[in-house]
Amino acid sequence: MTESTVTGPAESGPQPGAAAPAPAPAGSTPPPGSSGTSRRALRAGGATVAAALVGVAVGAGVIEVRYDDPVPAAATAPTGTPAPGATPFGAKSNGNHFGSLRDLLLPVSDDYRPGPDDGAFGNDTELTADQLTAAFEDDLGPIPKEQREKLMQSWKDLHVRATGVRTYTNRPNNLVIGMKLHQLNQQEVQKAGEFMAVFTGNTGIFRLGPAVPGHPEAHCYLLPAEPSAPIDRMTCSAAEGDLLVVMDAEGVAPLAKDRIVALLAQQLDRLARPGASA
């Protein structure tokens, strides 16, 4: 996957001239991302991350994640023209990133087209800290006051700044990938990454996924599935400075794992310090 033909962030809708997904023949396996069920499955990793960020065990049912809320308004893009020679986005030597998360997200190349909406996140969005906090507070509504206050304090300790989301569908229409960049306090990013690696590796629920070449900090696992299941799903995560990178993939079995980890490696290369590469 290359970026030479992309000059800016991917647009939020289908590209002009992009072919619409072909209807599946009767009795065939529907393409990933083609139904509400598969879109919810694409977001399974996102729910895992939310649990990791607040230190809650996955599947405990403490937080009800709602995926059908209206799409929040995207963060307003910075106005004005950067000074000549200025880098609009990248990473500082201390690992903190600057610029729009939509710029830091890997652009959509010719091998892909914009994917389906990732629930309330949309398919190409940056959400501010205020938007994320409001959504989190809303999810905590049914929880008893004492627990709610503790979870809110955990959320505040993360120093959440923003989340960027972009989804991709490959041209054969048999693979959907969702990429999220969660910008937090660096120490909390590291802890969340470690939590996910330990949780997914030690519970016996998940299947171990492939390594990501050149990025030992990244961890991948496959979600539980029957051996004969027509669709398979994989989630990967990595801590990169102040960004927790989470990638969810869903595709026709057997899953194209090499293609998926190659995309993640490109995303992590883009974020690497001391500067992100365009």
C-alpha positions as CSV (number, residue, x, y, z in Angstrom):
1,M,0.0,0.0,0.0
2,T,1.5,3.4,-1.0
3,E,0.5,6.9,-0.3
4,S,2.0,8.6,-3.3
5,T,-1.4,9.3,-4.9
6,V,-3.0,10.7,-1.7
7,T,-2.5,14.4,-1.0
8,G,-4.8,14.9,1.9
9,P,-7.1,13.1,4.4
10,A,-9.5,10.6,3.0
11,E,-12.9,11.9,2.3
12,S,-15.7,10.7,4.5
13,G,-17.8,9.3,1.8
14,P,-17.2,6.9,-1.1
15,Q,-14.8,8.3,-3.7
16,P,-16.2,9.5,-7.0
17,G,-16.2,6.6,-9.5
18,A,-15.7,4.0,-6.8
19,A,-17.6,0.8,-7.5
20,A,-20.4,0.0,-5.2
21,P,-20.1,-3.4,-3.5
22,A,-21.6,-6.1,-5.7
23,P,-24.7,-7.8,-4.2
24,A,-23.9,-11.2,-2.8
25,P,-25.4,-14.1,-4.7
26,A,-28.2,-16.0,-2.9
27,G,-26.8,-18.4,-0.3
28,S,-23.3,-16.9,-0.4
29,T,-21.2,-15.3,2.4
30,P,-22.1,-11.6,2.7
31,P,-19.1,-9.3,2.4
32,P,-17.7,-8.0,5.7
33,G,-19.1,-4.7,6.8
34,S,-22.3,-5.3,4.7
35,S,-24.7,-5.6,7.7
36,G,-25.4,-4.2,11.1
37,T,-24.1,-7.4,12.7
38,S,-20.7,-7.2,10.9
39,R,-20.4,-3.4,11.7
40,R,-21.0,-4.2,15.3
41,A,-18.3,-6.9,15.1
42,L,-15.9,-4.5,13.6
43,R,-16.3,-2.4,16.7
44,A,-15.7,-5.2,19.1
45,G,-12.0,-4.2,19.5
46,G,-13.2,-0.6,20.3
47,A,-15.2,-1.9,23.2
48,T,-12.1,-3.8,24.4
49,V,-10.1,-0.6,24.3
50,A,-12.7,1.4,26.2
51,A,-12.5,-1.2,28.9
52,A,-8.8,-1.2,29.0
53,L,-8.6,2.6,29.2
54,V,-10.7,2.7,32.4
55,G,-9.2,-0.5,33.9
56,V,-12.5,-2.5,33.7
57,A,-12.5,-6.2,32.9
58,V,-13.8,-6.9,29.4
59,G,-17.2,-8.6,29.4
60,A,-18.1,-7.7,32.9
61,G,-21.1,-5.8,31.7
62,V,-20.3,-2.7,33.8
63,I,-20.5,-0.3,30.9
64,E,-23.1,-0.6,28.3
65,V,-21.6,0.5,25.0
66,R,-24.2,1.9,22.6
67,Y,-23.3,1.8,19.0
68,D,-26.4,3.3,17.4
69,D,-26.2,6.9,18.7
70,P,-26.1,9.7,16.2
71,V,-22.8,10.6,14.8
72,P,-21.1,13.3,16.9
73,A,-19.9,16.4,15.0
74,A,-16.3,16.1,13.8
75,A,-13.7,18.3,15.3
76,T,-13.2,21.5,13.5
77,A,-10.1,21.6,11.4
78,P,-7.5,24.2,12.3
79,T,-7.8,27.4,10.3
80,G,-5.1,29.3,8.6
81,T,-2.2,28.3,6.4
82,P,0.9,26.8,8.1
83,A,4.1,28.9,7.9
84,P,6.4,28.0,4.9
85,G,8.4,24.9,5.7
86,A,6.3,24.1,8.8
87,T,5.3,20.5,9.3
88,P,1.5,20.3,9.8
89,F,1.7,17.0,11.7
90,G,4.2,14.6,13.2
91,A,5.9,13.4,16.4
92,K,8.2,15.2,18.8
93,S,11.4,13.6,20.1
94,N,9.6,12.9,23.4
95,G,6.9,10.9,21.6
96,N,4.1,13.4,21.8
97,H,2.3,13.9,18.5
98,F,1.1,17.2,17.0
99,G,-1.3,18.1,14.3
100,S,-4.7,16.7,13.3
101,L,-5.2,13.0,14.0
102,R,-6.9,12.7,10.6
103,D,-3.5,13.7,9.1
104,L,-1.7,11.2,11.3
105,L,-4.0,8.4,10.3
106,L,-2.9,6.4,7.3
107,P,-4.5,7.7,4.1
108,V,-6.7,5.5,1.9
109,S,-4.6,4.2,-0.9
110,D,-5.6,2.9,-4.4
111,D,-5.8,-0.6,-2.9
112,Y,-8.7,0.5,-0.7
113,R,-11.7,2.7,-0.6
114,P,-13.4,4.4,2.5
115,G,-15.0,1.7,4.7
116,P,-18.3,1.6,6.5
117,D,-19.1,3.9,9.4
118,D,-17.6,2.7,12.7
119,G,-20.8,3.3,14.7
120,A,-21.0,6.8,16.2
121,F,-17.4,7.4,15.0
122,G,-18.2,7.6,11.3
123,N,-15.6,6.4,8.8
124,D,-13.2,9.4,8.8
125,T,-13.5,11.5,12.0
126,E,-11.6,13.2,14.8
127,L,-13.5,13.6,18.1
128,T,-12.4,16.1,20.7
129,A,-11.9,15.4,24.4
130,D,-15.2,17.1,25.2
131,Q,-17.1,14.9,22.8
132,L,-15.5,11.8,24.1
133,T,-16.0,12.7,27.7
134,A,-19.7,13.5,27.1
135,A,-20.2,10.1,25.4
136,F,-18.4,8.4,28.3
137,E,-20.5,10.1,30.9
138,D,-23.6,9.1,29.0
139,D,-22.5,5.5,29.0
140,L,-22.0,5.6,32.8
141,G,-25.6,6.8,33.4
142,P,-27.0,3.5,34.7
143,I,-24.1,2.7,37.0
144,P,-24.4,3.4,40.8
145,K,-23.1,6.8,41.8
146,E,-20.0,5.6,43.8
147,Q,-18.8,3.4,40.9
148,R,-19.6,6.1,38.4
149,E,-17.5,8.6,40.2
150,K,-14.5,6.2,40.4
151,L,-14.7,5.5,36.7
152,M,-15.0,9.2,35.9
153,Q,-11.9,9.8,37.9
154,S,-10.0,7.1,36.0
155,W,-11.2,8.7,32.8
156,K,-9.9,12.1,33.9
157,D,-6.5,10.6,34.9
158,L,-6.1,9.5,31.2
159,H,-5.9,13.2,30.1
160,V,-7.8,12.2,26.9
161,R,-7.1,14.7,24.2
162,A,-8.8,13.2,21.1
163,T,-9.6,10.1,19.1
164,G,-9.2,9.8,15.3
165,V,-11.0,7.1,13.3
166,R,-10.7,5.9,9.7
167,T,-12.0,2.8,8.0
168,Y,-10.9,1.0,4.9
169,T,-12.5,-1.6,2.6
170,N,-10.2,-3.4,0.1
171,R,-11.2,-3.4,-3.6
172,P,-12.2,-7.1,-3.7
173,N,-14.7,-6.1,-1.0
174,N,-13.7,-9.0,1.3
175,L,-11.8,-7.2,4.0
176,V,-12.8,-4.2,6.3
177,I,-10.3,-2.5,8.6
178,G,-11.0,0.2,11.2
179,M,-8.1,2.2,12.6
180,K,-8.3,4.3,15.7
181,L,-5.7,6.7,17.3
182,H,-6.5,7.4,20.9
183,Q,-4.4,10.4,22.2
184,L,-3.8,10.2,25.9
185,N,-1.2,10.8,28.6
186,Q,1.9,8.8,27.6
187,Q,2.0,6.8,30.8
188,E,-1.6,5.8,30.5
189,V,-1.1,4.8,26.8
190,Q,1.7,2.4,27.9
191,K,-0.5,1.0,30.7
192,A,-3.5,0.5,28.4
193,G,-1.2,-1.2,25.9
194,E,0.2,-3.6,28.5
195,F,-3.3,-4.3,29.9
196,M,-4.5,-5.4,26.5
197,A,-1.5,-7.5,25.8
198,V,-1.8,-9.3,29.1
199,F,-5.5,-9.7,29.0
200,T,-5.7,-11.1,25.5
201,G,-2.7,-13.3,26.0
202,N,-3.6,-14.9,29.4
203,T,-7.4,-15.5,29.3
204,G,-7.4,-18.3,26.7
205,I,-10.4,-16.7,25.1
206,F,-8.5,-15.2,22.2
207,R,-6.3,-16.8,19.5
208,L,-2.8,-15.4,19.2
209,G,-2.4,-13.3,16.1
210,P,0.7,-12.6,13.9
211,A,3.6,-10.4,14.9
212,V,3.9,-7.0,13.2
213,P,7.3,-6.8,11.4
214,G,9.5,-4.1,12.8
215,H,7.1,-3.3,15.6
216,P,7.5,-5.6,18.6
217,E,5.4,-3.3,20.7
218,A,2.3,-4.3,18.6
219,H,0.1,-7.2,19.7
220,C,-2.6,-8.9,17.6
221,Y,-5.2,-11.5,18.5
222,L,-8.1,-13.1,16.8
223,L,-11.6,-13.1,18.2
224,P,-13.3,-16.4,19.2
225,A,-14.8,-18.1,16.1
226,E,-16.0,-21.6,15.1
227,P,-13.5,-23.4,12.8
228,S,-16.1,-23.3,10.0
229,A,-17.1,-19.7,10.5
230,P,-17.1,-17.8,7.1
231,I,-16.0,-14.5,8.6
232,D,-12.9,-14.0,10.9
233,R,-11.9,-11.0,13.0
234,M,-8.6,-9.7,14.4
235,T,-7.7,-6.8,16.6
236,C,-4.2,-5.3,17.0
237,S,-2.9,-2.6,19.3
238,A,0.3,-0.7,19.9
239,A,1.5,2.1,22.1
240,E,3.3,4.9,20.2
241,G,4.2,7.8,22.4
242,D,1.0,9.5,23.4
243,L,-1.1,7.5,21.0
244,L,-2.8,4.1,21.6
245,V,-3.2,2.6,18.1
246,V,-6.0,0.1,17.7
247,M,-6.8,-1.7,14.5
248,D,-9.9,-3.9,14.0
249,A,-10.1,-6.2,10.9
250,E,-12.9,-8.3,9.6
251,G,-12.8,-10.4,6.5
252,V,-13.7,-13.6,4.7
253,A,-12.0,-16.6,6.2
254,P,-9.2,-17.4,6.0
255,L,-8.3,-13.9,7.0
256,A,-5.6,-12.1,5.0
257,K,-3.3,-11.6,8.1
258,D,-0.2,-10.5,6.1
259,R,-2.1,-7.7,4.4
260,I,-3.6,-6.6,7.7
261,V,-0.3,-6.4,9.6
262,A,1.3,-4.7,6.7
263,L,-1.3,-1.9,6.9
264,L,-0.7,-1.6,10.7
265,A,3.1,-1.5,10.2
266,Q,2.6,1.4,7.7
267,Q,0.4,3.2,10.2
268,L,3.0,2.8,13.0
269,D,5.8,3.9,10.7
270,R,3.8,7.1,10.0
271,L,3.7,7.8,13.7
272,A,7.3,7.0,14.6
273,R,9.4,9.6,16.4
274,P,11.2,11.9,15.9
275,G,8.8,12.8,13.1
276,A,5.9,11.2,11.2
277,S,6.5,10.6,7.6
278,A,3.9,11.7,5.0
